[in-house]
Amino acid sequence: MQFPKNGEIASISDAVEVVRTLERDVSAVPHGWPFHKFPFGLWFRGQSQPELPLIPRVHRRERVIKGEVTPGCWDETNIFEHLKVRAPSHQLTYHTAFDWLCLMQHYSIPTRLLDWSEYILPALYFAVKDDDKQAGELIVLNARCLNEDKNLPSIFPPNEAQVVIRAEMAWTRQASKHRHKQTVVTALAEENISPPPHELGWLEQFTTPIAVFPSRLNDRMVFQSSVFTLHGGKEYPGGMRSYYRGNDLPGPVTLDQIDQRHPSKQILRRYTIPSAAKKEILHDLSLLGIHEATLFPEVDRQAVYLEELWWHSGNPADAPSPVA
């Protein structure tokens, strides 16, 4: 049975059927290592609007605040460096560039990571929790197929050379500086890549996104079953790329571009969630234990959940008259 590339999810039962069909669909399992069990390597992402590009925030060329769009670009390197010096207490837990990107993502700082979940229900929650005036979207990523290479693991661990080289791009604007970082030197040796000192062409193979299974260093990542695509390449604000011309990092390649170039791989599948179905799905998810308090364990998010849960609308019950 050929699994449709697009479809609609209007209820929890529809979401269950999507997963069941994925399990039956032979094309959902890429060529290569055949021994992983379903649903390993199939990841889910919920978006409150349909057809949003699958681009991490730091690579987007616009910023949206209260519905108003402003064109521009973040200075990724300054964001990364300043977070490290402003949060020194985290240096005991977060060691590598990829670890720091995970921390930044946790606090909604723009990074080159894109959030996914190993399971459909957390993703479905993020697709329906906001903006019930327009349709939402649930996206399935064949992460194993994205990373498919006979010499490489199907899902990268955080210490893999492919991860290190892309993550370190967040920390610098200069290709030569990136090339001579000790972590990158070690990673290139693992990949058997020995580029000449002034050769930049080798960087092109690290402009694509890859699927990474992170070390879940905080409870939120555990409860949301968090996994990430780590995106390569580099965006530069304003005229900064021309300033570094000849020593700049190449631009990023997106998931959508990969999906369009290789339709036979079926890396992405998108499902529309009608706006009229959002409230009922959100209610049913809460009945199943998927809500603000279970996905966001921090105390401030527990407070939001409890305030909403225990508010009774309407007139208060009649109280007995005070004793004179």
C-alpha positions in Angstrom: 0.0 0.0 0.0 1.5 3.4 -1.0 1.3 5.9 1.8 -0.1 9.3 0.7 2.4 12.1 0.9 -0.3 14.5 2.2 -3.5 14.1 4.1 -5.7 15.4 6.8 -5.9 14.8 10.6 -9.2 15.9 12.1 -9.2 13.7 15.2 -7.1 11.6 17.5 -8.3 8.5 15.7 -7.0 10.0 12.5 -3.6 10.4 14.1 -3.6 6.8 15.2 -4.5 5.7 11.7 -1.6 7.7 10.3 0.8 5.8 12.6 -0.8 2.5 11.8 -0.4 3.2 8.1 3.2 4.2 8.5 3.8 0.9 10.2 2.3 -1.0 7.3 4.0 1.0 4.7 7.1 -0.7 3.4 8.3 2.5 1.8 8.6 4.1 5.2 11.6 2.0 5.9 14.6 3.1 3.9 17.2 0.8 2.3 20.2 0.0 4.5 20.1 -1.4 8.1 16.9 -3.4 8.3 16.8 -4.3 12.0 15.5 -1.1 13.6 12.0 -1.5 15.0 9.1 0.8 14.1 8.7 3.7 14.8 12.5 4.3 15.3 13.6 7.0 12.8 10.2 8.4 12.0 9.9 11.8 13.7 6.9 14.2 14.1 6.6 17.9 14.2 3.5 20.1 14.8 3.1 23.6 13.4 0.2 26.0 14.2 0.0 27.0 10.5 0.3 24.9 7.3 3.1 25.0 4.8 5.6 26.9 7.0 9.1 26.3 5.7 11.2 23.8 7.7 13.9 26.2 8.5 15.5 26.7 12.0 15.0 30.1 13.5 18.5 31.4 13.2 18.4 30.7 9.4 15.1 32.5 8.8 15.3 35.9 7.0 12.5 37.4 8.9 11.3 37.9 12.5 7.6 37.7 13.5 6.5 39.6 16.6 2.7 39.7 17.4 1.9 38.9 13.8 4.1 41.6 12.3 6.9 40.4 10.0 10.2 42.2 9.9 12.9 41.2 7.3 16.4 40.6 8.5 18.8 38.0 10.0 20.1 37.1 13.4 23.9 37.3 14.1 24.2 33.6 15.1 27.8 33.8 16.3 27.1 36.7 18.7 24.0 35.0 20.1 26.0 31.8 20.7 29.1 33.5 22.3 27.0 35.8 24.5 24.9 33.0 25.8 28.0 31.1 26.9 29.5 34.0 28.8 26.1 35.0 30.3 25.3 31.5 31.6 28.6 30.2 33.0 26.8 28.0 35.6 25.7 25.7 32.7 29.3 24.9 31.7 29.4 22.0 34.1 26.6 20.3 32.3 26.8 21.5 28.7 30.2 20.9 27.2 30.1 20.7 23.4 28.8 23.2 20.8 25.9 20.9 20.2 25.0 20.7 23.9 24.9 24.5 24.1 22.6 24.6 21.0 20.3 22.2 22.9 20.3 24.5 25.9 19.6 27.6 23.7 16.7 25.8 22.0 15.3 25.0 25.4 15.0 28.7 26.2 13.7 29.6 22.7 16.9 31.3 21.7 17.3 31.2 17.9 19.5 28.2 16.9 20.3 26.0 13.9 18.2 23.2 15.5 14.7 22.3 14.5 12.5 20.5 17.0 10.9 17.1 16.4 9.4 14.4 18.6 9.8 10.6 18.4 6.0 10.3 18.9 3.0 11.8 17.3 1.0 13.0 20.3 3.5 15.7 21.5 3.8 16.9 17.9 0.0 17.0 17.5 -0.3 19.1 20.7 2.0 21.8 19.2 0.0 21.7 16.0 -3.3 22.5 17.8 -2.5 24.4 20.9 -2.4 27.9 19.3 -4.4 29.9 16.8 -7.6 27.9 16.2 -8.7 30.4 13.6 -6.5 28.7 10.9 -5.5 25.2 10.0 -2.5 23.5 11.7 -0.1 21.0 10.3 1.6 17.8 11.4 4.8 16.8 9.5 6.4 13.3 9.5 10.2 13.2 8.8 11.9 10.0 7.7 15.0 10.8 9.7 16.7 7.5 8.8 16.3 8.2 5.2 17.6 11.8 5.6 20.9 10.4 7.1 21.0 7.4 4.8 24.6 6.4 4.0 26.0 2.9 4.1 29.1 4.0 6.0 27.2 6.1 8.6 24.7 5.5 11.4 21.1 6.0 10.5 20.6 8.5 13.3 23.6 10.5 14.5 24.6 10.5 18.2 25.7 13.9 19.5 29.4 13.1 19.4 29.4 12.0 15.7 31.9 14.0 13.5 29.0 15.1 11.2 27.3 16.7 14.2 30.5 18.4 15.5 31.3 20.0 12.2 27.8 21.5 11.8 27.4 22.5 15.4 30.7 24.4 15.5 29.5 26.5 12.5 27.3 28.3 15.1 30.4 29.6 16.8 32.3 31.3 14.0 31.9 33.4 10.8 35.2 32.5 9.3 35.8 29.3 7.4 39.5 29.3 8.2 38.8 29.7 11.9 36.2 26.9 11.8 38.6 24.6 9.9 41.3 25.0 12.7 39.1 24.4 15.7 40.5 21.3 17.4 37.1 19.7 17.6 36.7 20.2 13.8 40.2 18.9 13.1 39.4 15.7 15.1 36.1 15.4 13.3 37.6 15.8 9.9 40.2 13.1 10.7 37.3 10.8 11.7 35.7 11.5 8.3 39.0 11.0 6.5 38.8 14.5 5.1 42.0 16.3 4.6 41.3 19.6 2.9 44.2 21.9 1.9 44.6 24.8 4.2 42.9 27.4 1.9 40.4 25.1 0.2 36.8 25.8 1.1 35.0 23.4 -1.2 34.9 20.7 1.5 32.4 22.8 3.5 29.7 22.3 0.8 29.0 18.7 2.1 28.1 20.1 5.5 25.4 22.5 4.4 22.6 19.9 4.6 20.5 19.1 7.7 21.1 15.9 9.5 19.0 14.0 12.1 20.5 13.8 15.6 19.5 12.0 18.7 20.6 14.3 21.5 21.6 13.7 25.1 18.4 14.7 26.9 20.0 16.9 29.5 16.8 18.4 30.9 13.4 17.1 31.8 11.5 18.9 29.0 13.5 17.0 26.4 12.7 13.8 28.1 8.9 14.5 28.4 8.6 15.7 24.8 10.8 12.8 23.5 12.9 15.5 21.8 15.0 14.9 18.8 16.5 17.5 16.4 17.5 18.1 12.9 20.8 20.0 13.0 21.2 22.3 10.0 24.5 23.2 8.3 25.7 26.2 6.4 25.6 29.8 7.6 23.4 32.9 7.2 25.0 36.3 7.5 23.2 39.5 8.4 23.4 42.6 6.2 26.6 43.0 4.3 28.6 40.7 6.6 29.0 37.9 4.0 30.7 40.2 1.6 33.0 41.4 4.5 34.2 37.8 4.9 34.1 37.0 1.1 36.6 34.2 0.3 36.6 33.1 4.0 32.8 32.8 4.5 30.8 29.6 5.2 28.4 28.5 2.5 24.7 29.0 2.9 22.3 26.3 4.3 20.4 23.7 2.4 16.8 23.1 3.7 14.8 20.0 4.3 12.2 21.1 1.8 15.0 21.5 -0.8 16.2 17.9 -0.2 12.6 16.6 -0.3 12.0 18.3 -3.6 15.3 17.1 -5.2 14.8 13.5 -4.2 11.0 12.8 -4.3 11.6 9.0 -4.4 13.0 9.1 -0.9 9.8 10.5 0.6 11.6 12.3 3.5 8.7 14.5 4.4 4.9 14.0 4.6 2.5 16.7 5.6 -1.0 16.5 7.2 -3.3 19.4 7.5 -5.3 19.8 10.7 -8.6 21.8 10.0 -9.0 24.8 12.3 -12.4 23.5 13.3 -10.8 20.3 14.7 -8.2 22.0 16.8 -10.2 22.5 20.0 -11.5 19.0 20.1 -8.1 17.4 19.5 -6.6 19.6 22.2 -9.3 18.5 24.6 -8.8 14.8 23.7 -5.0 15.1 24.1 -5.6 16.5 27.6 -7.7 13.5 28.4 -4.8 11.3 27.3 -2.3 13.2 29.5 -0.8 15.4 26.8 -1.0 19.0 28.0 1.1 22.0 29.2 2.0 20.4 32.5 3.2 17.1 31.1 5.3 18.5 28.2 6.7 21.5 30.1 7.8 20.4 33.6 9.2 23.8 34.7 7.3 25.4 37.7 6.2 28.4 35.7 4.5 26.2 33.1 2.9 24.1 35.9 1.5 27.4 37.3 -0.1 28.2 33.9 -1.7 24.8 33.7 -3.0 24.8 37.3 -4.5 28.3 36.9 -6.4 27.2 33.9 -7.4 23.7 35.3 -8.9 24.9 38.6 -10.6 28.1 37.4 -14.5 27.8 37.6 -16.3 30.3 35.5 -19.7 31.7 36.5 -20.9 33.2 39.8 -19.3 31.9 43.0 -21.4 29.6 45.1 -23.4 31.3 47.8 -21.4 31.6 51.0 -22.9 31.4 54.4 -23.5 34.8 56.1 -20.8 35.8 58.5 -21.7 35.3 62.2 -22.5 38.5 63.9 
